[in-house]
Amino acid sequence: MTYLGEGWDSRAELVDGRWVDRRPRRAGIGPQLLRESVVMPWLAPRLPLPVPVPVVVSNEPLVVRHELVPGEELTSLNATQGRQLGEFLLALHATPVAEAEQRGVGRVTLPVERFRAEVDVPGGEEFLAKLAGLPADTLVHGDLGPEHVLGRDGVLTGVIDFGDLHIGDAAVDLAWALHATPPEFADALAETYGVTADLRARALIWYQLGPWDEVLYGNDIGDPAVAAEGLAGVRDRLRIGVFPGGELP
Protein backbone atom coordinates (compact mmCIF):
# COMPACT_ATOMS: atom_id res chain seq x y z
CA MET A 1 0.00 0.00 0.00
CA THR A 2 1.44 3.35 -1.10
CA TYR A 3 0.27 6.81 -0.07
CA LEU A 4 -1.03 8.70 -3.13
CA GLY A 5 -2.20 11.96 -1.62
CA GLU A 6 -5.15 13.71 -0.04
CA GLY A 7 -7.52 16.54 -0.78
CA TRP A 8 -9.98 18.47 1.31
CA ASP A 9 -12.31 15.48 1.60
CA SER A 10 -10.48 12.17 1.28
CA ARG A 11 -7.14 10.37 1.53
CA ALA A 12 -5.98 8.03 -1.25
CA GLU A 13 -3.62 5.03 -1.18
CA LEU A 14 -2.45 2.79 -4.01
CA VAL A 15 -2.90 -0.95 -3.37
CA ASP A 16 -0.90 -3.58 -5.29
CA GLY A 17 -0.04 -1.00 -7.94
CA ARG A 18 -3.55 -1.24 -9.40
CA TRP A 19 -6.25 -0.18 -6.96
CA VAL A 20 -6.94 3.13 -5.24
CA ASP A 21 -8.42 3.08 -1.73
CA ARG A 22 -10.09 6.29 -0.55
CA ARG A 23 -11.12 7.15 3.01
CA PRO A 24 -12.93 10.25 4.31
CA ARG A 25 -10.70 12.84 5.95
CA ARG A 26 -13.43 14.65 7.87
CA ALA A 27 -16.96 14.29 9.13
CA GLY A 28 -19.74 14.38 6.56
CA ILE A 29 -17.69 12.96 3.69
CA GLY A 30 -18.78 9.34 4.17
CA PRO A 31 -22.15 9.81 2.43
CA GLN A 32 -20.36 11.51 -0.47
CA LEU A 33 -18.10 8.48 -1.01
CA LEU A 34 -21.08 6.12 -0.76
CA ARG A 35 -22.94 8.16 -3.35
CA GLU A 36 -20.01 7.84 -5.76
CA SER A 37 -20.22 4.05 -5.42
CA VAL A 38 -23.85 4.25 -6.61
CA VAL A 39 -23.57 6.93 -9.29
CA MET A 40 -20.27 6.17 -11.01
CA PRO A 41 -21.07 2.63 -12.25
CA TRP A 42 -24.08 4.17 -14.02
CA LEU A 43 -22.27 7.28 -15.26
CA ALA A 44 -18.92 5.84 -16.41
CA PRO A 45 -20.19 4.06 -19.56
CA ARG A 46 -21.64 7.36 -20.80
CA LEU A 47 -18.27 9.14 -20.76
CA PRO A 48 -15.50 9.05 -23.39
CA LEU A 49 -12.61 9.01 -20.87
CA PRO A 50 -11.82 6.61 -18.01
CA VAL A 51 -13.17 7.68 -14.61
CA PRO A 52 -13.13 6.09 -11.13
CA VAL A 53 -15.84 3.50 -10.49
CA PRO A 54 -15.58 2.87 -6.74
CA VAL A 55 -17.03 0.00 -4.73
CA VAL A 56 -17.32 -0.18 -0.95
CA VAL A 57 -14.74 -2.59 0.51
CA SER A 58 -15.21 -1.62 4.18
CA ASN A 59 -18.03 0.08 6.04
CA GLU A 60 -16.27 0.59 9.39
CA PRO A 61 -14.03 2.37 8.76
CA LEU A 62 -15.44 3.40 5.40
CA VAL A 63 -13.15 2.58 2.46
CA VAL A 64 -14.08 2.69 -1.22
CA ARG A 65 -11.85 1.17 -3.90
CA HIS A 66 -11.55 1.72 -7.64
CA GLU A 67 -9.13 0.75 -10.37
CA LEU A 68 -6.30 3.24 -10.86
CA VAL A 69 -7.13 5.71 -13.63
CA PRO A 70 -4.06 5.97 -15.90
CA GLY A 71 -2.05 9.13 -16.38
CA GLU A 72 -0.59 11.98 -14.38
CA GLU A 73 -1.60 15.50 -13.45
CA LEU A 74 -1.31 17.82 -16.43
CA THR A 75 1.82 19.94 -16.68
CA SER A 76 1.29 21.12 -20.26
CA LEU A 77 -1.84 21.57 -22.36
CA ASN A 78 -2.51 21.39 -26.09
CA ALA A 79 -5.37 21.60 -28.58
CA THR A 80 -5.87 17.84 -28.76
CA GLN A 81 -6.46 17.72 -25.01
CA GLY A 82 -8.81 20.70 -25.28
CA ARG A 83 -10.94 18.86 -27.84
CA GLN A 84 -10.93 15.73 -25.67
CA LEU A 85 -12.12 17.63 -22.63
CA GLY A 86 -14.78 19.39 -24.71
CA GLU A 87 -16.10 16.00 -25.84
CA PHE A 88 -16.00 14.70 -22.28
CA LEU A 89 -18.01 17.66 -20.97
CA LEU A 90 -20.54 17.40 -23.78
CA ALA A 91 -21.21 13.80 -22.75
CA LEU A 92 -21.30 14.55 -19.03
CA HIS A 93 -23.59 17.55 -19.43
CA ALA A 94 -25.97 15.58 -21.67
CA THR A 95 -26.60 13.05 -18.87
CA PRO A 96 -30.29 12.92 -17.87
CA VAL A 97 -30.67 14.96 -14.71
CA ALA A 98 -33.69 13.03 -13.45
CA GLU A 99 -31.78 9.75 -13.60
CA ALA A 100 -28.87 11.29 -11.70
CA GLU A 101 -31.25 12.56 -9.03
CA GLN A 102 -32.71 9.06 -8.65
CA ARG A 103 -29.19 7.91 -7.71
CA GLY A 104 -28.77 10.53 -5.02
CA VAL A 105 -27.20 13.42 -6.89
CA GLY A 106 -28.52 16.73 -5.56
CA ARG A 107 -28.13 20.46 -5.96
CA VAL A 108 -25.66 22.68 -4.11
CA THR A 109 -26.65 25.82 -2.24
CA LEU A 110 -23.89 28.41 -2.28
CA PRO A 111 -23.01 29.72 1.21
CA VAL A 112 -23.47 33.34 0.17
CA GLU A 113 -24.07 34.61 3.71
CA ARG A 114 -20.84 32.98 4.90
CA PHE A 115 -19.02 34.50 1.93
CA ARG A 116 -20.41 37.88 2.87
CA ALA A 117 -19.43 37.50 6.54
CA GLU A 118 -16.01 35.89 6.16
CA VAL A 119 -14.58 37.28 2.91
CA ASP A 120 -14.22 41.03 3.27
CA VAL A 121 -12.71 42.49 0.10
CA PRO A 122 -13.40 45.57 -2.02
CA GLY A 123 -15.83 44.68 -4.77
CA GLY A 124 -17.03 41.60 -2.92
CA GLU A 125 -20.65 42.63 -2.66
CA GLU A 126 -20.76 43.57 -6.32
CA PHE A 127 -19.37 40.17 -7.22
CA LEU A 128 -21.73 38.20 -4.95
CA ALA A 129 -24.69 39.85 -6.66
CA LYS A 130 -23.67 38.01 -9.85
CA LEU A 131 -24.38 34.66 -8.17
CA ALA A 132 -28.12 35.28 -8.09
CA GLY A 133 -30.02 33.49 -10.81
CA LEU A 134 -27.27 31.20 -12.09
CA PRO A 135 -28.85 28.08 -13.65
CA ALA A 136 -28.84 24.66 -11.97
CA ASP A 137 -30.05 22.25 -14.64
CA THR A 138 -27.03 20.15 -15.63
CA LEU A 139 -25.06 17.24 -14.16
CA VAL A 140 -21.59 18.71 -13.49
CA HIS A 141 -18.27 17.44 -12.15
CA GLY A 142 -18.06 20.48 -9.91
CA ASP A 143 -14.30 20.54 -9.28
CA LEU A 144 -12.61 20.33 -12.65
CA GLY A 145 -9.00 21.48 -12.63
CA PRO A 146 -5.49 20.35 -13.59
CA GLU A 147 -5.22 18.04 -10.57
CA HIS A 148 -8.33 16.11 -11.62
CA VAL A 149 -7.70 15.85 -15.37
CA LEU A 150 -5.03 13.25 -16.17
CA GLY A 151 -2.90 12.84 -19.25
CA ARG A 152 0.08 11.12 -20.81
CA ASP A 153 2.04 11.62 -24.03
CA GLY A 154 0.07 14.70 -25.01
CA VAL A 155 -3.43 13.24 -24.69
CA LEU A 156 -5.97 12.97 -21.87
CA THR A 157 -6.24 9.59 -20.18
CA GLY A 158 -8.92 10.14 -17.54
CA VAL A 159 -10.83 12.40 -15.17
CA ILE A 160 -10.91 11.76 -11.41
CA ASP A 161 -12.49 12.98 -8.15
CA PHE A 162 -16.24 13.12 -8.61
CA GLY A 163 -16.96 13.95 -4.98
CA ASP A 164 -18.48 17.31 -5.91
CA LEU A 165 -20.73 15.87 -8.65
CA HIS A 166 -24.05 17.72 -8.50
CA ILE A 167 -26.87 19.30 -10.48
CA GLY A 168 -25.71 22.81 -11.26
CA ASP A 169 -24.52 25.29 -13.85
CA ALA A 170 -22.64 23.77 -16.80
CA ALA A 171 -20.34 26.79 -16.69
CA VAL A 172 -18.74 25.63 -13.44
CA ASP A 173 -16.96 22.87 -15.36
CA LEU A 174 -15.62 25.42 -17.85
CA ALA A 175 -14.19 27.84 -15.29
CA TRP A 176 -10.60 26.59 -15.19
CA ALA A 177 -10.68 25.24 -18.74
CA LEU A 178 -11.55 28.59 -20.32
CA HIS A 179 -9.91 31.07 -17.95
CA ALA A 180 -6.72 29.45 -16.64
CA THR A 181 -5.33 27.47 -19.58
CA PRO A 182 -3.27 28.27 -22.71
CA PRO A 183 -5.23 29.70 -25.67
CA GLU A 184 -4.70 26.64 -27.87
CA PHE A 185 -6.32 24.40 -25.24
CA ALA A 186 -9.13 26.81 -24.32
CA ASP A 187 -9.97 27.64 -27.93
CA ALA A 188 -10.12 23.97 -28.98
CA LEU A 189 -12.35 23.15 -26.02
CA ALA A 190 -14.63 26.11 -26.73
CA GLU A 191 -15.02 25.14 -30.38
CA THR A 192 -15.70 21.47 -29.58
CA TYR A 193 -18.15 22.22 -26.78
CA GLY A 194 -19.84 25.14 -28.53
CA VAL A 195 -19.18 27.76 -25.88
CA THR A 196 -21.40 30.83 -26.16
CA ALA A 197 -20.63 34.33 -24.89
CA ASP A 198 -23.07 33.83 -22.00
CA LEU A 199 -21.50 30.52 -21.03
CA ARG A 200 -18.02 32.05 -21.10
CA ALA A 201 -19.14 34.93 -18.89
CA ARG A 202 -20.69 32.55 -16.35
CA ALA A 203 -17.54 30.42 -16.39
CA LEU A 204 -15.58 33.52 -15.38
CA ILE A 205 -17.88 34.02 -12.40
CA TRP A 206 -17.23 30.44 -11.26
CA TYR A 207 -13.49 30.88 -11.82
CA GLN A 208 -13.51 33.98 -9.64
CA LEU A 209 -15.55 32.18 -6.98
CA GLY A 210 -13.09 29.31 -6.47
CA PRO A 211 -10.85 30.94 -3.81
CA TRP A 212 -13.86 32.02 -1.76
CA ASP A 213 -14.40 28.37 -0.85
CA GLU A 214 -10.74 28.12 0.19
CA VAL A 215 -11.23 30.94 2.70
CA LEU A 216 -14.21 29.15 4.26
CA TYR A 217 -12.34 25.83 4.30
CA GLY A 218 -9.37 27.44 6.07
CA ASN A 219 -11.74 28.88 8.67
CA ASP A 220 -13.48 25.52 9.11
CA ILE A 221 -10.24 23.64 9.82
CA GLY A 222 -8.76 26.46 11.88
CA ASP A 223 -5.82 27.11 9.54
CA PRO A 224 -5.20 30.86 9.07
CA ALA A 225 -2.57 30.18 6.38
CA VAL A 226 -5.09 28.37 4.16
CA ALA A 227 -7.65 31.13 4.70
CA ALA A 228 -5.08 33.81 3.91
CA GLU A 229 -4.05 32.03 0.71
CA GLY A 230 -7.70 31.85 -0.30
CA LEU A 231 -8.18 35.54 0.43
CA ALA A 232 -5.18 36.41 -1.74
CA GLY A 233 -6.75 34.35 -4.53
CA VAL A 234 -10.06 36.16 -4.12
CA ARG A 235 -8.39 39.54 -4.50
CA ASP A 236 -6.34 38.40 -7.47
CA ARG A 237 -9.27 36.96 -9.42
CA LEU A 238 -11.58 39.87 -8.67
CA ARG A 239 -9.23 42.02 -10.72
CA ILE A 240 -10.69 40.22 -13.74
CA GLY A 241 -14.03 41.74 -14.67
CA VAL A 242 -14.87 43.56 -11.46
CA PHE A 243 -11.85 45.85 -11.71
CA PRO A 244 -10.63 45.26 -15.27
CA GLY A 245 -7.28 46.73 -16.16
CA GLY A 246 -6.45 48.04 -12.72
CA GLU A 247 -5.63 47.33 -9.12
CA LEU A 248 -8.20 46.73 -6.43
CA PRO A 249 -8.85 49.94 -4.53
Solvent accessible surface area in square Angstrom, and as a share of the most:
residue,aa,sasa,rsa
1,M,140,0.62
2,T,81,0.47
3,Y,108,0.41
4,L,84,0.42
5,G,21,0.20
6,E,84,0.38
7,G,38,0.37
8,W,106,0.37
9,D,27,0.14
10,S,16,0.10
11,R,89,0.32
12,A,20,0.15
13,E,20,0.09
14,L,33,0.16
15,V,18,0.10
16,D,126,0.65
17,G,53,0.51
18,R,126,0.46
19,W,78,0.27
20,V,8,0.04
21,D,3,0.02
22,R,18,0.07
23,R,71,0.26
24,P,45,0.29
25,R,115,0.42
26,R,104,0.38
27,A,101,0.78
28,G,61,0.59
29,I,12,0.06
30,G,15,0.14
31,P,93,0.58
32,Q,31,0.14
33,L,0,0.00
34,L,74,0.37
35,R,54,0.20
36,E,3,0.02
37,S,22,0.14
38,V,86,0.49
39,V,0,0.00
40,M,1,0.00
41,P,61,0.38
42,W,37,0.13
43,L,0,0.00
44,A,20,0.16
45,P,109,0.69
46,R,99,0.36
47,L,17,0.08
48,P,76,0.48
49,L,18,0.09
50,P,68,0.43
51,V,14,0.08
52,P,4,0.03
53,V,59,0.34
54,P,0,0.00
55,V,85,0.49
56,V,53,0.31
57,V,71,0.41
58,S,33,0.22
59,N,116,0.59
60,E,159,0.71
61,P,90,0.56
62,L,23,0.12
63,V,7,0.04
64,V,0,0.00
65,R,68,0.25
66,H,11,0.05
67,E,92,0.41
68,L,75,0.37
69,V,9,0.05
70,P,57,0.36
71,G,17,0.16
72,E,91,0.41
73,E,107,0.48
74,L,23,0.11
75,T,140,0.81
76,S,83,0.53
77,L,29,0.15
78,N,51,0.26
79,A,32,0.25
80,T,57,0.33
81,Q,6,0.03
82,G,0,0.00
83,R,112,0.41
84,Q,40,0.18
85,L,0,0.00
86,G,0,0.00
87,E,90,0.40
88,F,0,0.00
89,L,0,0.00
90,L,74,0.37
91,A,29,0.22
92,L,0,0.00
93,H,26,0.12
94,A,80,0.62
95,T,6,0.04
96,P,51,0.32
97,V,35,0.20
98,A,61,0.47
99,E,59,0.26
100,A,0,0.00
101,E,72,0.32
102,Q,143,0.64
103,R,76,0.28
104,G,50,0.48
105,V,4,0.02
106,G,34,0.33
107,R,132,0.48
108,V,91,0.52
109,T,127,0.74
110,L,44,0.22
111,P,48,0.30
112,V,40,0.23
113,E,122,0.55
114,R,88,0.32
115,F,0,0.00
116,R,100,0.37
117,A,85,0.66
118,E,59,0.27
119,V,7,0.04
120,D,132,0.68
121,V,14,0.08
122,P,50,0.32
123,G,20,0.20
124,G,5,0.05
125,E,102,0.46
126,E,101,0.45
127,F,0,0.00
128,L,8,0.04
129,A,71,0.55
130,K,77,0.33
131,L,13,0.07
132,A,84,0.65
133,G,82,0.79
134,L,37,0.18
135,P,49,0.31
136,A,46,0.36
137,D,93,0.48
138,T,17,0.10
139,L,0,0.00
140,V,0,0.00
141,H,0,0.00
142,G,20,0.20
143,D,56,0.29
144,L,14,0.07
145,G,6,0.06
146,P,53,0.33
147,E,74,0.33
148,H,20,0.09
149,V,0,0.00
150,L,13,0.07
151,G,7,0.06
152,R,109,0.40
153,D,139,0.72
154,G,34,0.32
155,V,63,0.36
156,L,6,0.03
157,T,24,0.14
158,G,0,0.00
159,V,0,0.00
160,I,45,0.23
161,D,46,0.24
162,F,1,0.01
163,G,4,0.04
164,D,62,0.32
165,L,3,0.01
166,H,24,0.11
167,I,1,0.00
168,G,6,0.05
169,D,1,0.01
170,A,12,0.09
171,A,0,0.00
172,V,23,0.13
173,D,1,0.00
174,L,0,0.00
175,A,10,0.07
176,W,30,0.10
177,A,0,0.00
178,L,13,0.06
179,H,54,0.24
180,A,47,0.37
181,T,22,0.13
182,P,48,0.30
183,P,96,0.60
184,E,90,0.40
185,F,0,0.00
186,A,7,0.06
187,D,90,0.46
188,A,9,0.07
189,L,0,0.00
190,A,12,0.09
191,E,148,0.66
192,T,38,0.22
193,Y,32,0.12
194,G,47,0.45
195,V,27,0.15
196,T,82,0.48
197,A,88,0.68
198,D,87,0.45
199,L,18,0.09
200,R,90,0.33
201,A,56,0.43
202,R,42,0.15
203,A,0,0.00
204,L,35,0.18
205,I,22,0.11
206,W,38,0.13
207,Y,33,0.13
208,Q,1,0.01
209,L,4,0.02
210,G,35,0.33
211,P,8,0.05
212,W,0,0.00
213,D,57,0.30
214,E,41,0.19
215,V,6,0.04
216,L,10,0.05
217,Y,23,0.09
218,G,0,0.00
219,N,68,0.35
220,D,91,0.47
221,I,84,0.43
222,G,60,0.58
223,D,50,0.26
224,P,107,0.67
225,A,73,0.57
226,V,35,0.20
227,A,14,0.11
228,A,62,0.48
229,E,113,0.51
230,G,0,0.00
231,L,64,0.32
232,A,61,0.48
233,G,19,0.19
234,V,0,0.00
235,R,82,0.30
236,D,84,0.44
237,R,66,0.24
238,L,0,0.00
239,R,73,0.26
240,I,78,0.40
241,G,40,0.39
242,V,15,0.09
243,F,49,0.20
244,P,97,0.61
245,G,93,0.90
246,G,38,0.37
247,E,131,0.59
248,L,15,0.07
249,P,111,0.70
